[in-house]
Each structure stands twice: as structure tokens, then as C-alpha cells.
Amino acid sequence: AQTGIKVLAMLGQEHDEVGVTLVTDADMQQMNREHRGIDAPTDVLSFALDDDAPGDVA
């Protein structure tokens, strides 16, 4: 967490947010299928922060 805070500060983005969620390959495959239409696991999924978005992605 501290490293992320330092990186944001170095980029001049002290007020931005970064979230990290660790999931199993099966969960990642399901999320990739739901959000990208690709039925396979992937290394990273990223989502833009939208203040109007309902609830969590996971």
C-alpha cells in the first residue's frame, strides 16, 4: 500500500485511487467473460473509476 501511495505522489496524483483484488484463475476467467466477452483467464483487468457506477465489480 505504501509503495502505491508513493507512486501516486511521484506522479502528482495524490488524490487518485488504486484498488487491487487478487482472484483465482476461474474467477478471473468469469470476470473476463462478463466484462470483455473473452472466455479465458487474463493477467490483468482494469476499470475506469466512475463515481456513478453501482457497487463493486467483483
C-alpha positions as CSV (number, residue, x, y, z in Angstrom):
1,A,0.0,0.0,0.0
2,Q,2.8,2.4,0.9
3,T,4.5,1.8,-2.5
4,G,1.3,2.7,-4.3
5,I,0.9,5.9,-2.3
6,K,4.5,6.9,-3.1
7,V,4.0,6.2,-6.8
8,L,0.8,8.3,-6.9
9,A,2.6,11.1,-5.1
10,M,5.5,10.9,-7.6
11,L,3.0,11.2,-10.5
12,G,1.3,14.2,-8.8
13,Q,-1.9,12.1,-8.3
14,E,-2.1,12.1,-4.5
15,H,-5.9,12.2,-4.6
16,D,-6.4,9.4,-7.1
17,E,-7.4,5.8,-6.1
18,V,-5.9,2.4,-7.0
19,G,-7.6,-0.8,-6.0
20,V,-6.1,-4.3,-6.3
21,T,-8.1,-7.5,-6.0
22,L,-6.4,-11.0,-6.1
23,V,-8.6,-13.7,-7.6
24,T,-8.3,-17.3,-8.7
25,D,-7.9,-18.1,-12.4
26,A,-11.5,-19.3,-12.5
27,D,-12.8,-16.1,-11.1
28,M,-10.6,-14.1,-13.5
29,Q,-11.9,-16.1,-16.4
30,Q,-15.5,-15.4,-15.3
31,M,-14.9,-11.6,-14.9
32,N,-13.0,-11.5,-18.3
33,R,-16.0,-13.3,-19.9
34,E,-18.5,-10.9,-18.3
35,H,-16.7,-7.7,-19.0
36,R,-14.8,-8.3,-22.2
37,G,-16.6,-11.2,-23.8
38,I,-13.4,-13.4,-23.8
39,D,-13.9,-16.8,-22.2
40,A,-10.3,-17.2,-20.9
41,P,-8.3,-16.0,-17.8
42,T,-6.1,-13.0,-18.2
43,D,-3.4,-11.4,-16.1
44,V,-5.0,-8.0,-15.5
45,L,-8.4,-6.4,-15.8
46,S,-8.6,-2.7,-15.3
47,F,-11.7,-0.5,-14.9
48,A,-12.0,3.3,-15.1
49,L,-13.3,4.8,-11.9
50,D,-16.9,6.0,-12.4
51,D,-18.5,7.8,-9.5
52,D,-21.9,6.8,-10.9
53,A,-21.1,3.1,-11.1
54,P,-23.3,0.9,-9.0
55,G,-21.4,-1.3,-6.4
56,D,-18.3,-3.4,-6.8
57,V,-17.1,-5.2,-9.9
58,A,-16.4,-8.4,-8.0
